[in-house]
Amino acid sequence: MSLVLQSLGSRDALHAWVRLYCGIDVPRRAVCAGHVAPFDYLAMSYFEPSRDQVVHAPRGGGKTRLAALATLLDLLHKPGISVRILGGSLEQSMKMWEHLVPDLRRLIPDEVSRLGEASRVVRLPHGGSCSVLTQSQRAVRGLRVQKLRCDEVELFDPAVWEAAQLTTRSVELVGSEGGDRRRSRREGRGGDHRSGHRFGHVRGAIEALSTLHESGGLMQRIVDEADVRGTMVQRWCLMDVLARCEADRSCATCELWEDCGGVAKVGCDGFVSIEDAIAMKRRVSRRTWEAEMLCRRPSVRGRVFPMFERSKHVREHVEMRVKFGSVHGGDRSGVGELSCGIDFGFAAPLVCLWVRSDGDRVWVIDEYVQPMRPLEEHVEVIASRGHGMPAWVGCDPAGRARNDQTGVSSVQLMRRRGLVVRSRSSRIMDGVEMIRQMLEPASGEVKLFVHPRCVQLIRAIEGYRLAELSAGFSELPVKDGEHDHAIDALRYQLVNRMSRGEASRDGY
């Protein structure tokens, strides 16, 4: 048990321990701007108080092995800790487990001598435990642990990921000769100085590790939410784990040159060989290489709007051209006409988008997404949001239908509040094509921009997908209940821009 009761007090000591006892020299220096070294994740996970982390790393970039090392260190150095491994599939969970168990058997064979080949649970004499969970609501609901490590969250069921957010608890871990005891945070942080040593406060934390396969997927959502909430996002790519290049290799003829630029000869010190990296690059498309190995733009396969790029279309400010004459709800200072697009909903959320436009360009400046509220409350928000009264509101033509109970339609209710309503009928693909043309015109400049505060709309544009068929993809988008509502609000605004009435058309 000598390895168990060691506590590593510095990053240097941690790195040396992993190299000595596990034979792994974890890269400590990031190569790419804005990235971290893989060791930064391990250190953040080990030293308390740890934090929730999102790890965006490449295929074969060591994230599963490092998560297994983090679990090993927790079990050995934080007696009494409880850790769980949850993968995008049971097979993925077992990959981390298959790294962890050999380490335990090698380092503390007496303590894990009864661990069978098919076992998915390990309990150490000092009270620490770890097990593999299946990807299900039942597995995570009611769970109370200190560390939950989620591998390949891109493959998670979103409902399971949501349920997993309530699983962690912080504790005080106290060691003694007669066994270790755990104290909840509520019981205090003093430890029992008469019977043992206080190992200190261990903070409950969730770690999400994954490549980012597809734009608009769960991992994209997790990364976006982490950025908004200030959760640590640890990014590294193939270049950050690439081995040092041989001095005699010619850069001019190397297939990695456009990605590397020569840095592998001077800055890289990782574990993926140059030959392996070149072989992998030869096997895949450029988009796959950039998404899954360089951790750049994720795959746009099957997306309705593959041309959307945050760097191009997301803007905090767009200079609108001054409109001539009086503008109801806008102004004459060059900020453009103000209007809204609305998709009605109750159980599904009502979505309202505030839009500035100057004739040919459109800038979505704000959004409101709220379920389970009566329309009267939504209308008050729309009329008093702070942007001023919109010149007009474009909405779903179904809003012209009268409510069976009140006898008043949604359009009538909005008009009573003083809103000018347009509800022109159109086909779904008419609006989709308008969005596509404005995102990527055949000639001229981009005509559609989105403010970064509109996180739901950005996520919807990236996640709106075509129906997948056995021979490819349908031309029609999927009504998935998650991304389509914001897109519907946007297309209602666009198709009503030139409308002055409520002209209807068959085929809606």
C-alpha positions in Angstrom: 0.0 0.0 0.0 3.0 2.3 -0.2 1.8 3.7 -3.5 -1.6 4.4 -2.1 -0.6 6.7 0.7 1.6 9.0 -1.5 0.3 12.4 -2.2 1.9 14.3 -5.1 2.5 17.9 -4.4 3.5 19.4 -7.7 3.1 19.0 -11.5 6.7 17.9 -11.8 6.1 15.2 -9.2 2.9 14.0 -10.9 4.7 13.8 -14.3 7.6 11.9 -12.8 5.2 9.5 -11.0 3.3 8.6 -14.2 6.6 8.1 -16.1 8.1 6.0 -13.4 5.2 3.7 -12.5 3.2 3.7 -15.8 6.0 4.2 -18.3 4.2 7.1 -20.0 5.9 10.4 -20.8 2.8 12.6 -21.1 3.4 15.6 -23.4 3.7 18.8 -21.4 4.0 21.3 -24.1 1.2 22.4 -26.5 2.2 23.0 -30.1 -0.8 24.7 -31.6 -2.0 28.2 -30.6 -5.0 28.0 -28.2 -4.5 24.4 -27.3 -3.3 22.7 -24.1 -0.8 19.9 -23.6 -2.4 16.5 -22.7 -0.6 16.7 -19.3 -2.7 19.9 -18.5 -5.8 17.7 -18.4 -4.2 15.1 -16.2 -3.0 17.7 -13.7 -6.3 19.5 -13.6 -8.1 16.3 -12.9 -5.6 15.1 -10.2 -5.0 18.2 -8.1 -7.9 19.2 -5.8 -10.1 21.1 -6.0 -10.6 19.7 -9.4 -13.1 21.1 -11.9 -15.6 20.0 -14.5 -13.7 19.6 -17.8 -14.5 19.1 -21.4 -11.7 17.5 -23.4 -11.8 18.0 -27.2 -9.1 15.8 -28.6 -8.3 13.8 -31.8 -8.8 10.2 -32.6 -5.9 8.3 -31.0 -4.9 11.4 -29.1 -4.6 9.6 -25.8 -7.7 10.9 -24.1 -9.0 7.5 -23.1 -5.6 6.4 -21.8 -5.2 9.7 -19.8 -8.7 9.3 -18.3 -7.7 5.8 -17.2 -4.5 7.3 -15.6 -6.6 10.0 -13.9 -8.8 7.2 -12.5 -5.8 5.2 -11.3 -4.3 8.3 -9.5 -7.6 9.0 -7.8 -7.9 5.4 -6.6 -4.4 5.2 -5.3 -3.9 8.7 -3.8 -7.4 9.7 -2.7 -8.5 6.8 -0.3 -12.3 6.5 -0.2 -13.0 8.1 -3.5 -15.8 6.8 -5.8 -15.2 7.0 -9.5 -17.5 5.8 -12.4 -16.7 5.4 -16.1 -19.5 6.0 -18.6 -18.8 5.6 -22.3 -20.7 6.4 -25.5 -21.2 2.6 -25.6 -20.3 -0.2 -23.2 -17.5 -1.1 -25.6 -16.1 2.5 -25.2 -16.4 2.3 -21.4 -14.5 -1.0 -21.5 -11.6 0.6 -23.4 -10.9 2.8 -20.5 -11.4 -0.1 -18.1 -8.9 -2.2 -20.0 -6.3 0.4 -19.5 -7.0 0.8 -15.8 -7.1 -2.8 -14.6 -3.6 -3.8 -15.8 -2.2 -0.8 -14.1 -3.9 -1.7 -10.8 -2.8 -5.4 -11.1 0.8 -4.3 -11.7 1.0 -1.6 -9.0 -1.1 -3.1 -6.2 -1.5 -6.8 -7.0 -2.5 -7.9 -3.5 -5.4 -5.4 -3.3 -6.9 -6.5 -6.7 -6.1 -10.2 -6.6 -9.8 -11.2 -6.7 -10.6 -9.0 -9.7 -11.9 -11.4 -12.3 -11.4 -11.0 -16.1 -15.1 -10.2 -16.6 -15.4 -7.9 -13.6 -16.5 -4.3 -14.1 -16.1 -3.2 -10.5 -13.0 -2.7 -8.3 -13.1 -1.9 -4.6 -9.9 -1.3 -2.7 -9.3 -2.0 1.0 -9.0 1.7 1.8 -12.5 2.4 0.5 -11.9 3.6 -3.0 -14.0 2.2 -5.8 -14.5 2.4 -9.5 -16.9 0.7 -11.9 -18.1 0.8 -15.5 -21.7 2.0 -16.2 -23.9 1.2 -19.1 -25.3 4.0 -21.3 -28.8 4.2 -19.7 -30.9 6.5 -17.5 -31.2 3.7 -14.9 -27.4 3.5 -14.6 -27.0 7.2 -13.8 -30.1 8.1 -11.9 -29.6 7.9 -8.1 -25.8 7.7 -8.6 -23.6 9.6 -6.1 -19.9 9.7 -6.8 -17.0 12.1 -6.7 -15.8 11.7 -10.3 -17.7 10.8 -13.4 -15.6 10.3 -16.5 -17.6 10.3 -19.8 -15.7 9.0 -22.8 -16.8 9.8 -26.4 -19.8 11.9 -25.3 -20.5 12.6 -29.0 -22.1 9.1 -29.0 -24.2 9.7 -25.8 -28.0 9.7 -25.7 -28.6 13.4 -24.8 -31.2 12.4 -22.1 -28.5 10.2 -20.4 -26.0 13.1 -20.6 -28.6 15.4 -19.0 -29.3 12.9 -16.2 -25.6 12.4 -15.5 -25.2 16.1 -14.6 -26.7 15.4 -11.1 -24.5 12.5 -10.1 -21.5 14.0 -8.4 -20.9 15.0 -4.8 -18.0 16.6 -3.0 -16.6 14.8 0.2 -13.9 14.9 2.8 -11.7 11.8 2.7 -10.1 10.7 6.0 -7.6 7.8 6.2 -6.8 5.7 9.2 -5.2 2.3 10.0 -8.6 0.7 10.5 -9.9 1.8 7.2 -10.9 5.0 5.6 -14.0 7.1 6.3 -15.8 9.6 4.1 -17.3 12.8 5.2 -19.8 14.7 3.1 -19.1 18.4 2.6 -22.0 19.1 5.0 -20.2 17.3 7.8 -17.3 19.7 7.7 -13.7 19.7 6.5 -11.7 19.1 9.6 -11.2 15.4 9.4 -10.6 13.2 12.4 -7.1 14.1 13.7 -7.3 11.5 16.5 -7.8 8.4 14.4 -6.2 9.3 11.1 -4.9 11.7 8.5 -7.1 14.2 6.7 -6.6 13.7 2.9 -8.7 16.8 2.3 -11.6 18.0 0.3 -12.3 16.2 -3.0 -14.6 18.1 -5.3 -17.3 16.4 -7.3 -16.5 16.8 -11.0 -17.7 15.5 -14.4 -15.3 15.1 -17.3 -16.5 14.9 -20.9 -14.0 13.5 -23.4 -14.6 13.2 -27.1 -13.6 14.0 -30.6 -16.1 16.4 -32.2 -17.4 14.4 -35.2 -20.3 16.4 -36.4 -21.3 20.0 -36.2 -24.5 20.4 -34.3 -24.1 17.2 -32.3 -24.0 16.6 -28.6 -20.3 17.3 -28.2 -20.7 20.6 -30.1 -23.5 21.6 -27.7 -21.4 20.6 -24.7 -18.5 22.7 -25.9 -20.7 25.7 -26.6 -22.3 25.5 -23.2 -18.9 25.1 -21.5 -17.7 28.3 -23.2 -20.7 30.2 -22.1 -20.6 28.9 -18.5 -16.8 29.2 -18.1 -16.3 25.5 -17.8 -12.7 24.5 -18.7 -12.4 23.2 -22.3 -9.1 21.4 -22.9 -8.3 21.1 -26.6 -5.4 19.4 -28.2 -4.9 17.9 -31.7 -2.6 15.5 -33.5 0.2 18.1 -33.7 0.2 18.4 -29.9 0.8 14.6 -29.5 3.0 14.1 -32.6 6.5 12.6 -32.1 9.6 14.6 -32.8 10.4 14.4 -36.6 13.7 13.0 -37.8 16.3 15.6 -38.7 17.0 14.1 -42.1 13.3 14.0 -43.3 12.6 16.5 -46.1 9.9 19.0 -45.2 9.5 20.0 -48.8 8.1 16.6 -49.8 6.4 15.6 -46.5 2.6 15.1 -46.6 2.3 16.7 -43.2 3.9 20.0 -44.2 0.7 22.0 -44.6 -0.4 21.0 -41.1 3.0 21.0 -39.5 5.0 23.8 -41.1 8.2 22.4 -39.7 7.2 22.5 -36.0 7.5 18.7 -35.6 11.3 19.1 -35.9 11.6 21.6 -33.0 8.4 21.7 -30.9 6.8 18.2 -30.9 7.5 15.6 -28.3 4.5 13.3 -28.3 3.8 9.6 -29.0 2.2 9.4 -32.5 4.9 8.7 -35.0 5.3 10.7 -38.2 4.9 7.6 -40.3 1.6 6.7 -38.6 0.3 10.2 -39.0 1.1 10.2 -42.7 -0.5 6.8 -43.2 -3.7 8.0 -41.4 -3.8 11.2 -43.5 -3.6 9.1 -46.8 -6.7 7.1 -45.8 -9.2 9.8 -45.1 -10.8 12.8 -46.7 -9.6 16.3 -46.0 -12.7 17.1 -44.0 -12.4 14.0 -41.9 -8.7 14.8 -41.3 -9.4 18.4 -40.2 -12.4 17.4 -38.0 -11.1 14.3 -36.3 -7.3 14.7 -36.2 -6.7 18.5 -36.3 -9.8 19.3 -34.3 -10.8 22.1 -36.6 -14.2 22.3 -38.3 -16.3 19.2 -37.6 -17.9 17.2 -40.3 -20.8 18.8 -42.2 -22.0 15.6 -43.8 -25.8 15.5 -43.9 -26.2 19.1 -42.7 -28.9 21.4 -44.3 -26.6 24.4 -44.1 -23.0 23.0 -44.6 -21.8 26.5 -45.7 -22.4 28.0 -42.3 -19.2 29.0 -40.5 -19.0 30.8 -37.2 -15.9 32.7 -38.3 -17.8 34.1 -41.3 -21.5 34.4 -40.2 -21.4 35.1 -36.4 -20.9 38.8 -35.8 -21.3 41.1 -32.8 -21.7 44.1 -35.0 -22.9 44.6 -38.6 -23.0 48.1 -40.0 -26.4 48.5 -41.6 -27.0 50.9 -44.4 -29.2 53.8 -43.6 -32.8 53.4 -44.9 -34.6 56.3 -46.5 -37.8 57.6 -45.2 -39.7 56.7 -42.1 -39.2 53.3 -40.6 -41.8 51.9 -38.2 -39.9 50.3 -35.4 -36.5 50.9 -36.8 -34.5 54.1 -36.7 -32.5 56.4 -39.1 -29.1 55.9 -37.6 -27.9 53.1 -39.8 -28.9 50.2 -37.7 -31.6 49.0 -40.1 -35.2 48.0 -39.9 -36.2 45.9 -36.9 -38.6 42.9 -37.4 -39.2 39.5 -35.8 -39.7 35.9 -36.9 -41.8 33.7 -34.7 -42.5 29.9 -34.5 -45.4 29.2 -32.2 -45.3 26.5 -29.5 -46.4 25.5 -26.1 -45.0 22.0 -25.2 -42.4 22.7 -27.8 -40.9 26.1 -27.3 -42.0 29.3 -28.9 -39.1 30.9 -30.7 -38.8 34.6 -31.5 -35.9 36.1 -33.4 -35.2 39.8 -33.6 -33.8 40.8 -36.9 -32.1 44.0 -38.3 -32.1 44.4 -42.1 -31.2 47.0 -44.6 -32.8 45.7 -47.8 -30.5 42.9 -48.9 -28.7 41.9 -45.7 -30.1 40.4 -42.5 -28.6 40.3 -39.0 -30.3 38.3 -36.3 -29.5 40.2 -33.1 -31.4 38.4 -30.4 -33.5 35.3 -29.6 -36.2 34.2 -27.2 -36.8 30.5 -26.7 -39.4 29.5 -24.0 -41.8 26.5 -23.7 -44.9 26.1 -21.5 -46.1 29.7 -21.4 -49.3 31.2 -22.7 -49.0 33.4 -25.8 -50.0 36.5 -23.9 -46.8 36.2 -21.9 -44.7 35.7 -25.0 -46.3 38.8 -26.7 -45.4 41.0 -23.7 -41.8 39.9 -23.9 -41.7 40.5 -27.7 -43.2 44.0 -27.3 -40.9 45.0 -24.4 -37.6 43.2 -25.0 -35.7 46.4 -25.2 -34.9 46.6 -28.9 -38.0 48.7 -29.6 -41.3 47.9 -31.3 -40.6 45.8 -34.4 -41.8 47.1 -37.7 -43.5 43.8 -38.3 -43.6 40.2 -37.2 -43.4 37.2 -39.6 -45.0 34.0 -38.3 -46.4 30.6 -39.0 -49.6 30.8 -41.2 -51.1 28.3 -38.8 -51.3 31.2 -36.3 -54.3 32.5 -38.2 -56.4 29.6 -37.0 -58.8 30.4 -34.1 -58.2 28.8 -30.7 -61.0 26.3 -29.9 -61.4 27.7 -26.4 -60.9 31.4 -26.8 -62.1 31.9 -30.4 -59.1 34.2 -30.9 -56.2 33.3 -33.2 -52.5 33.9 -32.3 -52.3 36.5 -35.1 -55.3 38.4 -33.7 -53.8 38.4 -30.2 -50.6 39.8 -31.4 -52.4 42.5 -33.4 -54.3 43.5 -30.4 -51.0 44.2 -28.7 -50.1 46.6 -31.5 -47.9 44.3 -33.6 -48.0 44.3 -37.4 -48.2 40.6 -38.4 -47.4 39.0 -41.7 -48.1 35.3 -42.2 -47.4 34.4 -45.8 -47.6 30.6 -46.6 -44.6 28.9 -48.1 -43.0 25.6 -48.6 -40.4 24.5 -46.1 -37.7 24.3 -48.8 -38.5 27.8 -50.1 -37.4 29.2 -46.7 -34.4 26.8 -46.5 -33.2 27.9 -49.9 -33.5 31.5 -48.9 -31.3 30.8 -45.9 -28.8 29.0 -48.0 -28.6 31.7 -50.6 -28.0 34.4 -48.0 -25.4 32.4 -46.2 -23.5 31.6 -49.4 -24.6 33.8 -52.4 -23.6 32.6 -55.8 -22.1 36.1 -56.2 -21.5 39.0 -53.9 -21.1 39.2 -50.1 -22.7 37.2 -47.3 -26.2 38.5 -46.5 -27.1 36.7 -43.3 -25.3 37.2 -40.0 -26.1 36.0 -36.4 -25.2 37.7 -33.2 -23.2 35.4 -30.8 -25.8 35.8 -28.1 -28.2 33.7 -30.3 -26.8 30.4 -29.2 -29.9 28.4 -29.9 -30.2 29.6 -33.4 -26.5 29.0 -34.1 -26.8 25.5 -32.7 -29.9 24.9 -34.8 -28.3 26.1 -38.0 -25.3 23.7 -37.3 -27.5 20.8 -36.2 -30.4 21.0 -38.8 -30.0 17.8 -40.7 -31.3 16.0 -43.8 -33.2 12.7 -43.3 -30.7 9.9 -43.8 -31.7 7.2 -46.3 -30.0 3.9 -47.2 -28.6 5.4 -50.3 -27.6 8.8 -48.9 -29.7 11.7 -47.7 -33.2 13.1 -48.4 -33.6 16.6 -49.8 -35.9 17.3 -46.8 -34.8 18.3 -43.3 -35.7 16.2 -40.3 -38.3 17.6 -37.9 -36.4 16.6 -34.8 -38.1 18.9 -32.3 -34.7 20.3 -31.3 -33.3 22.3 -34.2 -36.3 22.9 -36.4 -38.1 25.5 -34.3 -35.4 28.2 -34.5 -35.0 27.5 -38.2 -38.8 27.8 -38.7 -38.7 31.2 -37.0 -35.9 32.4 -39.3 -37.6 31.2 -42.5 -40.9 32.8 -41.5 -39.1 36.1 -41.1 -37.3 35.7 -44.5 -40.3 34.7 -46.6 -42.3 37.6 -45.1 -39.7 40.3 -45.8 -41.3 41.3 -49.1 -44.8 40.5 -48.0 -47.4 43.2 -47.2 -50.3 40.9 -46.6 -51.3 37.4 -45.9 -51.2 35.9 -49.4 -51.5 32.1 -49.2 -50.1 29.4 -51.4 -50.9 25.7 -51.7 -48.2 23.3 -50.6 -47.3 24.6 -47.2 
